[in-house]
Amino acid sequence: MNAEAGHNSELTPAEWKALKFHHFAAISAQQVKVAEQQAEYKRLRRLAKADGIVLSDIDFMMKCAEIEDPEILTDRIKREAEIAQWFALPIGAQPELFGDVDREPGEDRAAREGEAAGFAGKDCEPPYDANSPMGRAWSASWKKAQEQMLSDLALAMEKRNSEQDGDELISGHDADDPFAEAAE
C-alpha cells in the first residue's frame, strides 16, 4: 500500500488515489488563482514604475505599514545611516537624530502617527482615547492627510491621464482601491 502510517493508513489504493487527486485538483485550481493575482501584482508594479515610482520605495512603504515593532525599523535605519557615514555618503541626517523620537511631545507624535495612518488609508481609529489631546491630534492629522492625499491623487491622476495616449489610465475607481470609497 502507498499510504504512510497515520489516519489514512486504512485506505485502499483506489481510495488513496482518489484522495490524492482531490487534493491535486484543489491545489491546481488555487495555483491558477495565484498566477492571476501574481500577474495583476506585476501589472500594478509596472504601472507604478511607468509613473516614475521607485519600486523599492513602495516595498519599503509596505514594510513600514506592516511593522509591529517600530524599534526594529528605526534601529535598521540608524545602522544604515551610520554605515553610509563611513563611506562619506550625503545622507542628509545624522544617525543620532533618530534617537530623539522618544523626546517628541506626545501630541506631536500622535499627529505624526495619525498623518501616516491617513496617508496609508487606514481606518480613523486612533490608538489613544479619542477625547484626549493625543487622540484629537491623531484624528485631526488623519483627516488632514486623507484630504491632502485625495486632493493630490486627483491632481496626479488628472495629469497622468492627460499625458496618456489611450494606454491604461488611472480612473480612481479601481475595485481594489481602498481610497475609492473615500473619494466619492
Steps between C-alpha positions, in 0.01 A plus 500: 500500500625854419355658812727617777414406856238725654132571474493417127683167535174303475419631153495268202729585209198633305389715795855628546516586129165682521616696804820605325308609189258695721790699646668525160189664352461743790865602493499529118197729512670716763816519288296655219364763741848571636635541145220746417565698817875498432436632148285782644769575761761528224267719290450740791876517561556573128245783521675647802837473326357665187392789725861541611456330838806321637360158580733450797331807653165323470654187652637706790159664545346153525752406770421818691127436477533143626757542775383420849811616687622837365821456699613234252472738207649804673795289621560385143481857370751611768742224399464580130549873563813428701637274225421766238700750709795263498504534123448879522169473318277809520206344682350826626459388861719403790423156644476639852201713393288186482557442870306814597163354399426419867544867594233608255191645672211253513260714297762551229571128484126423490454752219787344305353152552153619395641657187678175409178302558304748288739479208506120532120488472451340840175541692464804723549311824755682715701281737430762768184604681311693230419782745857541624733765351703222335187335361374828359842577349513154344149530352554855371823398326336187359219709351740762363718228344197332341385830351851584377559154359168498314561848362855416393390168353224666297752748359753226428237288325386798295857580393591138432183430305544813288848377405378153397415427139244226543720286724369375829368794700461548871129544552485535876227236511703181524308226681801431723571868572458561875460872432231476232214509751651796685544692172134478405 
